[in-house]
Amino acid sequence: MLTTFDLDHMPTDLLSPLPGVQLNQLRSILTFGSVKIAGLKLLLWLPSEVETTWETANYAGEESHFYSHYRLFQSTMRILPNSESPSK
């Protein structure tokens, strides 16, 4: 058996009901996948899917969200002293 410390999914659960909003159960499972960042020779584990289920006093439901096509953005900034700041 191969053992690594890669995080491939992370479940979260509501520990106790929230009577104020009638929420009895809430569970999310976040699944990660490896993503290669072009140009940087970088491999990151980023979210690929989130599954959420819930139960209230009157309703139950589930949602799935999928993430893909990650892109890298870069920006620069500089901080100017008040004397050089553009006027508003």
Biopython code that builds the backbone (N, CA, C, O; Angstrom):
import numpy as np
from Bio.PDB.StructureBuilder import StructureBuilder

atoms = [
    (1, "MET", "N", (0.844, -1.184, 0.000)),
    (1, "MET", "CA", (0.000, 0.000, 0.000)),
    (1, "MET", "C", (0.888, 1.247, 0.000)),
    (1, "MET", "O", (1.810, 1.369, 0.807)),
    (2, "LEU", "N", (0.595, 2.160, -0.914)),
    (2, "LEU", "CA", (1.338, 3.408, -1.020)),
    (2, "LEU", "C", (0.708, 4.445, -0.092)),
    (2, "LEU", "O", (-0.498, 4.687, -0.155)),
    (3, "THR", "N", (1.513, 5.051, 0.759)),
    (3, "THR", "CA", (1.013, 6.066, 1.681)),
    (3, "THR", "C", (1.651, 7.399, 1.336)),
    (3, "THR", "O", (2.874, 7.512, 1.254)),
    (4, "THR", "N", (0.817, 8.404, 1.135)),
    (4, "THR", "CA", (1.293, 9.765, 0.894)),
    (4, "THR", "C", (0.526, 10.695, 1.810)),
    (4, "THR", "O", (-0.424, 10.288, 2.478)),
    (5, "PHE", "N", (0.941, 11.925, 1.833)),
    (5, "PHE", "CA", (0.240, 12.925, 2.630)),
    (5, "PHE", "C", (-0.561, 13.866, 1.736)),
    (5, "PHE", "O", (-0.912, 14.969, 2.153)),
    (6, "ASP", "N", (-0.855, 13.432, 0.496)),
    (6, "ASP", "CA", (-1.680, 14.223, -0.408)),
    (6, "ASP", "C", (-3.120, 14.211, 0.095)),
    (6, "ASP", "O", (-3.656, 13.163, 0.452)),
    (7, "LEU", "N", (-3.730, 15.378, 0.117)),
    (7, "LEU", "CA", (-5.123, 15.518, 0.537)),
    (7, "LEU", "C", (-5.989, 15.419, -0.706)),
    (7, "LEU", "O", (-5.931, 16.298, -1.565)),
    (8, "ASP", "N", (-6.797, 14.361, -0.821)),
    (8, "ASP", "CA", (-7.619, 14.236, -2.017)),
    (8, "ASP", "C", (-9.087, 14.571, -1.775)),
    (8, "ASP", "O", (-9.803, 14.900, -2.721)),
    (9, "HIS", "N", (-9.546, 14.494, -0.535)),
    (9, "HIS", "CA", (-10.892, 14.973, -0.229)),
    (9, "HIS", "C", (-10.978, 15.358, 1.248)),
    (9, "HIS", "O", (-10.226, 14.868, 2.091)),
    (10, "MET", "N", (-11.918, 16.249, 1.521)),
    (10, "MET", "CA", (-12.064, 16.748, 2.881)),
    (10, "MET", "C", (-13.557, 16.893, 3.189)),
    (10, "MET", "O", (-14.208, 17.803, 2.676)),
    (11, "PRO", "N", (-14.097, 16.009, 4.016)),
    (11, "PRO", "CA", (-15.506, 16.138, 4.400)),
    (11, "PRO", "C", (-15.667, 17.079, 5.595)),
    (11, "PRO", "O", (-14.804, 17.139, 6.471)),
    (12, "THR", "N", (-16.764, 17.798, 5.620)),
    (12, "THR", "CA", (-17.120, 18.616, 6.783)),
    (12, "THR", "C", (-18.584, 18.340, 7.116)),
    (12, "THR", "O", (-19.419, 18.182, 6.225)),
    (13, "ASP", "N", (-18.874, 18.285, 8.393)),
    (13, "ASP", "CA", (-20.231, 17.995, 8.850)),
    (13, "ASP", "C", (-20.665, 18.988, 9.910)),
    (13, "ASP", "O", (-19.851, 19.462, 10.703)),
    (14, "LEU", "N", (-21.948, 19.298, 9.920)),
    (14, "LEU", "CA", (-22.549, 20.081, 10.992)),
    (14, "LEU", "C", (-22.560, 19.217, 12.241)),
    (14, "LEU", "O", (-23.089, 18.105, 12.216)),
    (15, "LEU", "N", (-21.990, 19.704, 13.325)),
    (15, "LEU", "CA", (-21.857, 18.887, 14.528)),
    (15, "LEU", "C", (-23.155, 18.745, 15.315)),
    (15, "LEU", "O", (-23.389, 17.722, 15.958)),
    (16, "SER", "N", (-23.992, 19.771, 15.261)),
    (16, "SER", "CA", (-25.284, 19.677, 15.945)),
    (16, "SER", "C", (-26.290, 20.547, 15.192)),
    (16, "SER", "O", (-25.903, 21.509, 14.529)),
    (17, "PRO", "N", (-27.579, 20.212, 15.292)),
    (17, "PRO", "CA", (-28.609, 20.986, 14.590)),
    (17, "PRO", "C", (-28.611, 22.456, 15.000)),
    (17, "PRO", "O", (-28.209, 22.811, 16.108)),
    (18, "LEU", "N", (-29.072, 23.297, 14.081)),
    (18, "LEU", "CA", (-29.223, 24.736, 14.335)),
    (18, "LEU", "C", (-30.721, 25.052, 14.322)),
    (18, "LEU", "O", (-31.279, 25.357, 13.268)),
    (19, "PRO", "N", (-31.372, 24.981, 15.483)),
    (19, "PRO", "CA", (-32.826, 25.174, 15.532)),
    (19, "PRO", "C", (-33.265, 26.551, 15.043)),
    (19, "PRO", "O", (-34.361, 26.676, 14.497)),
    (20, "GLY", "N", (-32.452, 27.579, 15.219)),
    (20, "GLY", "CA", (-32.824, 28.930, 14.804)),
    (20, "GLY", "C", (-33.108, 29.039, 13.320)),
    (20, "GLY", "O", (-33.919, 29.870, 12.911)),
    (21, "VAL", "N", (-32.460, 28.219, 12.501)),
    (21, "VAL", "CA", (-32.695, 28.219, 11.048)),
    (21, "VAL", "C", (-33.248, 26.867, 10.588)),
    (21, "VAL", "O", (-33.302, 26.592, 9.390)),
    (22, "GLN", "N", (-33.657, 26.031, 11.539)),
    (22, "GLN", "CA", (-34.254, 24.716, 11.288)),
    (22, "GLN", "C", (-33.345, 23.818, 10.441)),
    (22, "GLN", "O", (-33.834, 23.027, 9.633)),
    (23, "LEU", "N", (-32.031, 23.937, 10.623)),
    (23, "LEU", "CA", (-31.080, 23.110, 9.885)),
    (23, "LEU", "C", (-30.703, 21.912, 10.743)),
    (23, "LEU", "O", (-30.108, 22.062, 11.810)),
    (24, "ASN", "N", (-31.055, 20.721, 10.266)),
    (24, "ASN", "CA", (-30.804, 19.500, 11.029)),
    (24, "ASN", "C", (-29.500, 18.818, 10.630)),
    (24, "ASN", "O", (-28.815, 18.238, 11.473)),
    (25, "GLN", "N", (-29.158, 18.886, 9.349)),
    (25, "GLN", "CA", (-27.977, 18.189, 8.856)),
    (25, "GLN", "C", (-27.364, 18.986, 7.715)),
    (25, "GLN", "O", (-28.079, 19.552, 6.888)),
    (26, "LEU", "N", (-26.025, 19.026, 7.673)),
    (26, "LEU", "CA", (-25.299, 19.672, 6.578)),
    (26, "LEU", "C", (-23.977, 18.949, 6.416)),
    (26, "LEU", "O", (-23.236, 18.770, 7.382)),
    (27, "ARG", "N", (-23.683, 18.534, 5.196)),
    (27, "ARG", "CA", (-22.430, 17.826, 4.914)),
    (27, "ARG", "C", (-21.884, 18.322, 3.585)),
    (27, "ARG", "O", (-22.616, 18.420, 2.600)),
    (28, "SER", "N", (-20.590, 18.636, 3.564)),
    (28, "SER", "CA", (-19.895, 19.011, 2.339)),
    (28, "SER", "C", (-18.674, 18.120, 2.180)),
    (28, "SER", "O", (-17.963, 17.843, 3.147)),
    (29, "ILE", "N", (-18.441, 17.679, 0.964)),
    (29, "ILE", "CA", (-17.245, 16.904, 0.656)),
    (29, "ILE", "C", (-16.516, 17.632, -0.467)),
    (29, "ILE", "O", (-17.017, 17.739, -1.587)),
    (30, "LEU", "N", (-15.338, 18.125, -0.152)),
    (30, "LEU", "CA", (-14.507, 18.858, -1.095)),
    (30, "LEU", "C", (-13.467, 17.893, -1.643)),
    (30, "LEU", "O", (-12.677, 17.334, -0.882)),
    (31, "THR", "N", (-13.461, 17.694, -2.960)),
    (31, "THR", "CA", (-12.520, 16.790, -3.617)),
    (31, "THR", "C", (-11.466, 17.612, -4.344)),
    (31, "THR", "O", (-11.783, 18.570, -5.048)),
    (32, "PHE", "N", (-10.218, 17.225, -4.163)),
    (32, "PHE", "CA", (-9.093, 17.931, -4.780)),
    (32, "PHE", "C", (-8.505, 17.099, -5.907)),
    (32, "PHE", "O", (-8.604, 15.872, -5.900)),
    (33, "GLY", "N", (-7.894, 17.769, -6.872)),
    (33, "GLY", "CA", (-7.182, 17.109, -7.961)),
    (33, "GLY", "C", (-5.905, 17.869, -8.258)),
    (33, "GLY", "O", (-5.811, 19.066, -7.986)),
    (34, "SER", "N", (-4.923, 17.180, -8.815)),
    (34, "SER", "CA", (-3.660, 17.844, -9.135)),
    (34, "SER", "C", (-3.825, 18.660, -10.409)),
    (34, "SER", "O", (-4.406, 18.195, -11.390)),
    (35, "VAL", "N", (-3.309, 19.876, -10.381)),
    (35, "VAL", "CA", (-3.395, 20.799, -11.514)),
    (35, "VAL", "C", (-1.992, 21.280, -11.831)),
    (35, "VAL", "O", (-1.294, 21.800, -10.961)),
    (36, "LYS", "N", (-1.578, 21.105, -13.092)),
    (36, "LYS", "CA", (-0.270, 21.603, -13.524)),
    (36, "LYS", "C", (-0.413, 23.062, -13.925)),
    (36, "LYS", "O", (-1.288, 23.410, -14.717)),
    (37, "ILE", "N", (0.441, 23.912, -13.383)),
    (37, "ILE", "CA", (0.445, 25.332, -13.708)),
    (37, "ILE", "C", (1.472, 25.540, -14.819)),
    (37, "ILE", "O", (2.679, 25.450, -14.595)),
    (38, "ALA", "N", (0.969, 25.820, -16.013)),
    (38, "ALA", "CA", (1.837, 25.953, -17.186)),
    (38, "ALA", "C", (2.831, 27.089, -16.998)),
    (38, "ALA", "O", (2.496, 28.138, -16.447)),
    (39, "GLY", "N", (4.037, 26.874, -17.454)),
    (39, "GLY", "CA", (5.055, 27.907, -17.418)),
    (39, "GLY", "C", (5.813, 27.995, -16.117)),
    (39, "GLY", "O", (6.866, 28.633, -16.072)),
    (40, "LEU", "N", (5.321, 27.378, -15.047)),
    (40, "LEU", "CA", (5.993, 27.459, -13.756)),
    (40, "LEU", "C", (6.505, 26.109, -13.267)),
    (40, "LEU", "O", (7.157, 26.034, -12.225)),
    (41, "LYS", "N", (6.217, 25.048, -14.008)),
    (41, "LYS", "CA", (6.598, 23.702, -13.570)),
    (41, "LYS", "C", (6.126, 23.465, -12.139)),
    (41, "LYS", "O", (6.877, 22.998, -11.282)),
    (42, "LEU", "N", (4.865, 23.800, -11.911)),
    (42, "LEU", "CA", (4.280, 23.751, -10.578)),
    (42, "LEU", "C", (3.066, 22.843, -10.611)),
    (42, "LEU", "O", (2.252, 22.924, -11.531)),
    (43, "LEU", "N", (2.939, 21.980, -9.617)),
    (43, "LEU", "CA", (1.786, 21.100, -9.484)),
    (43, "LEU", "C", (1.083, 21.438, -8.168)),
    (43, "LEU", "O", (1.676, 21.331, -7.095)),
    (44, "LEU", "N", (-0.181, 21.846, -8.259)),
    (44, "LEU", "CA", (-0.954, 22.223, -7.074)),
    (44, "LEU", "C", (-2.166, 21.310, -6.938)),
    (44, "LEU", "O", (-2.723, 20.856, -7.938)),
    (45, "TRP", "N", (-2.567, 21.044, -5.711)),
    (45, "TRP", "CA", (-3.803, 20.318, -5.452)),
    (45, "TRP", "C", (-4.891, 21.361, -5.219)),
    (45, "TRP", "O", (-4.884, 22.060, -4.206)),
    (46, "LEU", "N", (-5.827, 21.461, -6.165)),
    (46, "LEU", "CA", (-6.877, 22.468, -6.117)),
    (46, "LEU", "C", (-8.245, 21.785, -6.134)),
    (46, "LEU", "O", (-8.355, 20.635, -6.558)),
    (47, "PRO", "N", (-9.289, 22.486, -5.674)),
    (47, "PRO", "CA", (-10.621, 21.876, -5.672)),
    (47, "PRO", "C", (-11.064, 21.477, -7.075)),
    (47, "PRO", "O", (-10.893, 22.234, -8.030)),
    (48, "SER", "N", (-11.634, 20.282, -7.188)),
    (48, "SER", "CA", (-12.193, 19.836, -8.462)),
    (48, "SER", "C", (-13.704, 19.625, -8.360)),
    (48, "SER", "O", (-14.414, 19.695, -9.362)),
    (49, "GLU", "N", (-14.187, 19.367, -7.151)),
    (49, "GLU", "CA", (-15.623, 19.134, -6.972)),
    (49, "GLU", "C", (-16.015, 19.381, -5.513)),
    (49, "GLU", "O", (-15.240, 19.117, -4.594)),
    (50, "VAL", "N", (-17.237, 19.894, -5.324)),
    (50, "VAL", "CA", (-17.813, 20.027, -3.984)),
    (50, "VAL", "C", (-19.218, 19.442, -4.031)),
    (50, "VAL", "O", (-20.044, 19.845, -4.850)),
    (51, "GLU", "N", (-19.477, 18.491, -3.145)),
    (51, "GLU", "CA", (-20.809, 17.911, -3.008)),
    (51, "GLU", "C", (-21.365, 18.330, -1.656)),
    (51, "GLU", "O", (-20.721, 18.128, -0.627)),
    (52, "THR", "N", (-22.559, 18.912, -1.654)),
    (52, "THR", "CA", (-23.181, 19.379, -0.421)),
    (52, "THR", "C", (-24.567, 18.762, -0.301)),
    (52, "THR", "O", (-25.339, 18.757, -1.260)),
    (53, "THR", "N", (-24.876, 18.241, 0.886)),
    (53, "THR", "CA", (-26.215, 17.736, 1.181)),
    (53, "THR", "C", (-26.705, 18.410, 2.457)),
    (53, "THR", "O", (-25.911, 18.725, 3.344)),
    (54, "TRP", "N", (-28.000, 18.627, 2.546)),
    (54, "TRP", "CA", (-28.559, 19.267, 3.731)),
    (54, "TRP", "C", (-29.966, 18.742, 3.999)),
    (54, "TRP", "O", (-30.636, 18.191, 3.126)),
    (55, "GLU", "N", (-30.379, 18.939, 5.244)),
    (55, "GLU", "CA", (-31.729, 18.560, 5.655)),
    (55, "GLU", "C", (-32.232, 19.601, 6.633)),
    (55, "GLU", "O", (-31.571, 19.905, 7.626)),
    (56, "THR", "N", (-33.404, 20.145, 6.352)),
    (56, "THR", "CA", (-34.045, 21.090, 7.266)),
    (56, "THR", "C", (-35.299, 20.423, 7.831)),
    (56, "THR", "O", (-35.554, 19.244, 7.586)),
    (57, "ALA", "N", (-36.066, 21.188, 8.580)),
    (57, "ALA", "CA", (-37.295, 20.638, 9.148)),
    (57, "ALA", "C", (-38.266, 20.198, 8.053)),
    (57, "ALA", "O", (-39.022, 19.245, 8.242)),
    (58, "ASN", "N", (-38.249, 20.893, 6.899)),
    (58, "ASN", "CA", (-39.235, 20.612, 5.847)),
    (58, "ASN", "C", (-38.648, 20.121, 4.529)),
    (58, "ASN", "O", (-39.379, 19.580, 3.700)),
    (59, "TYR", "N", (-37.346, 20.297, 4.317)),
    (59, "TYR", "CA", (-36.755, 19.998, 3.017)),
    (59, "TYR", "C", (-35.427, 19.258, 3.166)),
    (59, "TYR", "O", (-34.785, 19.301, 4.215)),
    (60, "ALA", "N", (-35.039, 18.586, 2.099)),
    (60, "ALA", "CA", (-33.710, 17.992, 1.988)),
    (60, "ALA", "C", (-33.225, 18.295, 0.575)),
    (60, "ALA", "O", (-34.027, 18.411, -0.352)),
    (61, "GLY", "N", (-31.935, 18.421, 0.417)),
    (61, "GLY", "CA", (-31.421, 18.731, -0.912)),
    (61, "GLY", "C", (-29.955, 18.398, -1.043)),
    (61, "GLY", "O", (-29.279, 18.053, -0.074)),
    (62, "GLU", "N", (-29.482, 18.513, -2.270)),
    (62, "GLU", "CA", (-28.068, 18.296, -2.543)),
    (62, "GLU", "C", (-27.652, 19.142, -3.742)),
    (62, "GLU", "O", (-28.460, 19.457, -4.616)),
    (63, "GLU", "N", (-26.388, 19.496, -3.759)),
    (63, "GLU", "CA", (-25.794, 20.274, -4.852)),
    (63, "GLU", "C", (-24.425, 19.706, -5.168)),
    (63, "GLU", "O", (-23.744, 19.175, -4.291)),
    (64, "SER", "N", (-24.026, 19.822, -6.424)),
    (64, "SER", "CA", (-22.669, 19.477, -6.834)),
    (64, "SER", "C", (-22.112, 20.633, -7.641)),
    (64, "SER", "O", (-22.793, 21.182, -8.507)),
    (65, "HIS", "N", (-20.878, 20.998, -7.357)),
    (65, "HIS", "CA", (-20.186, 22.050, -8.093)),
    (65, "HIS", "C", (-18.872, 21.469, -8.598)),
    (65, "HIS", "O", (-18.168, 20.776, -7.863)),
    (66, "PHE", "N", (-18.543, 21.756, -9.861)),
    (66, "PHE", "CA", (-17.330, 21.232, -10.476)),
    (66, "PHE", "C", (-16.425, 22.387, -10.888)),
    (66, "PHE", "O", (-16.898, 23.413, -11.379)),
    (67, "TYR", "N", (-15.135, 22.217, -10.688)),
    (67, "TYR", "CA", (-14.146, 23.250, -10.991)),
    (67, "TYR", "C", (-13.112, 22.685, -11.950)),
    (67, "TYR", "O", (-12.634, 21.564, -11.773)),
    (68, "SER", "N", (-12.767, 23.474, -12.973)),
    (68, "SER", "CA", (-11.766, 23.041, -13.944)),
    (68, "SER", "C", (-11.227, 24.266, -14.676)),
    (68, "SER", "O", (-11.649, 25.395, -14.424)),
    (69, "HIS", "N", (-10.308, 24.027, -15.563)),
    (69, "HIS", "CA", (-9.728, 25.087, -16.412)),
    (69, "HIS", "C", (-9.161, 26.231, -15.582)),
    (69, "HIS", "O", (-9.412, 27.402, -15.868)),
    (70, "TYR", "N", (-8.403, 25.886, -14.565)),
    (70, "TYR", "CA", (-7.769, 26.909, -13.749)),
    (70, "TYR", "C", (-6.789, 27.701, -14.596)),
    (70, "TYR", "O", (-6.127, 27.145, -15.472)),
    (71, "ARG", "N", (-6.695, 28.991, -14.338)),
    (71, "ARG", "CA", (-5.740, 29.864, -15.030)),
    (71, "ARG", "C", (-4.966, 30.659, -13.992)),
    (71, "ARG", "O", (-5.478, 30.976, -12.918)),
    (72, "LEU", "N", (-3.751, 30.969, -14.326)),
    (72, "LEU", "CA", (-2.884, 31.735, -13.443)),
    (72, "LEU", "C", (-2.923, 33.200, -13.859)),
    (72, "LEU", "O", (-2.737, 33.524, -15.032)),
    (73, "PHE", "N", (-3.162, 34.065, -12.911)),
    (73, "PHE", "CA", (-3.157, 35.498, -13.156)),
    (73, "PHE", "C", (-2.034, 36.121, -12.339)),
    (73, "PHE", "O", (-1.684, 35.634, -11.265)),
    (74, "GLN", "N", (-1.493, 37.174, -12.852)),
    (74, "GLN", "CA", (-0.414, 37.859, -12.155)),
    (74, "GLN", "C", (-0.681, 39.361, -12.214)),
    (74, "GLN", "O", (-1.194, 39.873, -13.209)),
    (75, "SER", "N", (-0.333, 40.045, -11.155)),
    (75, "SER", "CA", (-0.495, 41.496, -11.135)),
    (75, "SER", "C", (0.656, 42.106, -10.348)),
    (75, "SER", "O", (1.351, 41.428, -9.591)),
    (76, "THR", "N", (0.832, 43.377, -10.546)),
    (76, "THR", "CA", (1.826, 44.120, -9.779)),
    (76, "THR", "C", (1.151, 45.354, -9.210)),
    (76, "THR", "O", (0.125, 45.806, -9.716)),
    (77, "MET", "N", (1.733, 45.884, -8.165)),
    (77, "MET", "CA", (1.203, 47.106, -7.572)),
    (77, "MET", "C", (2.352, 47.870, -6.943)),
    (77, "MET", "O", (3.419, 47.313, -6.684)),
    (78, "ARG", "N", (2.126, 49.124, -6.707)),
    (78, "ARG", "CA", (3.101, 49.899, -5.947)),
    (78, "ARG", "C", (2.340, 50.874, -5.073)),
    (78, "ARG", "O", (1.282, 51.377, -5.452)),
    (79, "ILE", "N", (2.882, 51.129, -3.920)),
    (79, "ILE", "CA", (2.257, 52.019, -2.951)),
    (79, "ILE", "C", (2.938, 53.378, -3.072)),
    (79, "ILE", "O", (4.161, 53.489, -2.983)),
    (80, "LEU", "N", (2.119, 54.409, -3.277)),
    (80, "LEU", "CA", (2.636, 55.765, -3.426)),
    (80, "LEU", "C", (2.379, 56.566, -2.166)),
    (80, "LEU", "O", (1.338, 56.393, -1.532)),
    (81, "PRO", "N", (3.287, 57.424, -1.792)),
    (81, "PRO", "CA", (3.011, 58.345, -0.668)),
    (81, "PRO", "C", (1.853, 59.273, -1.043)),
    (81, "PRO", "O", (1.579, 59.478, -2.226)),
    (82, "ASN", "N", (1.183, 59.825, -0.050)),
    (82, "ASN", "CA", (0.045, 60.715, -0.306)),
    (82, "ASN", "C", (0.369, 61.835, -1.269)),
    (82, "ASN", "O", (-0.486, 62.222, -2.064)),
    (83, "SER", "N", (1.567, 62.362, -1.222)),
    (83, "SER", "CA", (1.930, 63.475, -2.098)),
    (83, "SER", "C", (1.957, 63.070, -3.560)),
    (83, "SER", "O", (1.816, 63.930, -4.430)),
    (84, "GLU", "N", (2.133, 61.776, -3.863)),
    (84, "GLU", "CA", (2.193, 61.309, -5.240)),
    (84, "GLU", "C", (0.901, 60.606, -5.681)),
    (84, "GLU", "O", (0.782, 60.217, -6.843)),
    (85, "SER", "N", (-0.054, 60.440, -4.782)),
    (85, "SER", "CA", (-1.291, 59.744, -5.095)),
    (85, "SER", "C", (-2.142, 60.583, -6.029)),
    (85, "SER", "O", (-2.177, 61.806, -5.894)),
    (86, "PRO", "N", (-2.824, 59.960, -6.966)),
    (86, "PRO", "CA", (-3.732, 60.725, -7.823)),
    (86, "PRO", "C", (-4.877, 61.299, -6.999)),
    (86, "PRO", "O", (-5.349, 60.655, -6.062)),
    (87, "SER", "N", (-5.321, 62.487, -7.333)),
    (87, "SER", "CA", (-6.424, 63.122, -6.585)),
    (87, "SER", "C", (-7.731, 62.459, -6.968)),
    (87, "SER", "O", (-7.889, 61.948, -8.076)),
    (88, "LYS", "N", (-8.676, 62.477, -6.016)),
    (88, "LYS", "CA", (-9.992, 61.849, -6.250)),
    (88, "LYS", "C", (-11.010, 62.875, -6.636)),
    (88, "LYS", "O", (-12.169, 62.536, -6.872)),
]
sb = StructureBuilder()
sb.init_structure("model")
sb.init_model(0)
sb.init_chain("A")
sb.init_seg("    ")
for serial, (resi, resn, name, xyz) in enumerate(atoms, 1):
    if name == "N":
        sb.init_residue(resn, " ", resi, " ")
    sb.init_atom(name, np.array(xyz, "f"), 0.0, 1.0, " ", f" {name:<3s}", serial, name[0])
structure = sb.get_structure()
